[in-house]
């Protein structure tokens, strides 16, 4: 989590955690990448621990 980016967007860590929980994500460690989109929505790419090649 990049706290400076949250501050720049005037968002709190609690907001991020709440958004993740609404998507069924219980821990930030489950997230590979997350980004606030221009429309204010949150894009989330979860880690895929069971990757096969």
C-alpha positions as a Markdown table, in Angstrom:
| # | Residue | x | y | z |
|---|---|---|---|---|
| 1 | Unk | 0.0 | 0.0 | 0.0 |
| 2 | Unk | 1.4 | 3.4 | -1.0 |
| 3 | Unk | 0.1 | 5.8 | 1.7 |
| 4 | Unk | 1.2 | 8.9 | -0.2 |
| 5 | Unk | -1.1 | 7.9 | -3.1 |
| 6 | Unk | -4.0 | 7.6 | -0.7 |
| 7 | Unk | -3.3 | 10.9 | 0.8 |
| 8 | Unk | -3.0 | 12.5 | -2.6 |
| 9 | Unk | -6.5 | 11.2 | -3.5 |
| 10 | Unk | -7.8 | 12.4 | 0.0 |
| 11 | Unk | -8.6 | 8.8 | 0.9 |
| 12 | Unk | -7.9 | 6.9 | 4.2 |
| 13 | Unk | -6.5 | 3.4 | 4.7 |
| 14 | Unk | -9.8 | 2.5 | 6.4 |
| 15 | Unk | -11.6 | 3.3 | 3.1 |
| 16 | Unk | -9.3 | 1.0 | 1.2 |
| 17 | Unk | -9.8 | -1.9 | 3.7 |
| 18 | Unk | -13.6 | -1.4 | 3.6 |
| 19 | Unk | -13.5 | -1.5 | -0.2 |
| 20 | Unk | -11.5 | -4.7 | -0.2 |
| 21 | Unk | -13.8 | -6.3 | 2.3 |
| 22 | Unk | -16.8 | -5.5 | 0.2 |
| 23 | Unk | -15.1 | -7.5 | -2.6 |
| 24 | Unk | -14.6 | -10.5 | -0.2 |
| 25 | Unk | -10.9 | -9.7 | 0.4 |
| 26 | Unk | -10.0 | -10.2 | 4.0 |
| 27 | Unk | -6.3 | -9.2 | 3.9 |
| 28 | Unk | -4.4 | -6.7 | 1.9 |
| 29 | Unk | -1.8 | -9.6 | 1.4 |
| 30 | Unk | -4.4 | -11.2 | -1.0 |
| 31 | Unk | -4.0 | -8.2 | -3.4 |
| 32 | Unk | -1.3 | -8.2 | -6.1 |
| 33 | Unk | -2.3 | -4.7 | -7.5 |
| 34 | Unk | -5.1 | -2.2 | -6.8 |
| 35 | Unk | -5.7 | 1.2 | -8.4 |
| 36 | Unk | -8.3 | 3.9 | -8.0 |
| 37 | Unk | -9.7 | 4.6 | -11.4 |
| 38 | Unk | -10.5 | 8.0 | -12.8 |
| 39 | Unk | -14.2 | 7.4 | -12.0 |
| 40 | Unk | -13.4 | 6.7 | -8.4 |
| 41 | Unk | -13.9 | 2.9 | -8.6 |
| 42 | Unk | -11.3 | 0.5 | -7.3 |
| 43 | Unk | -9.6 | -1.9 | -9.7 |
| 44 | Unk | -8.3 | -5.0 | -7.9 |
| 45 | Unk | -6.0 | -7.8 | -9.2 |
| 46 | Unk | -5.8 | -10.5 | -6.6 |
| 47 | Unk | -2.7 | -12.7 | -6.2 |
| 48 | Unk | -3.1 | -16.0 | -7.8 |
| 49 | Unk | -1.2 | -18.4 | -5.6 |
| 50 | Unk | -2.2 | -21.5 | -7.6 |
| 51 | Unk | -0.7 | -20.5 | -10.9 |
| 52 | Unk | 0.1 | -23.1 | -13.4 |
| 53 | Unk | 2.4 | -22.6 | -16.4 |
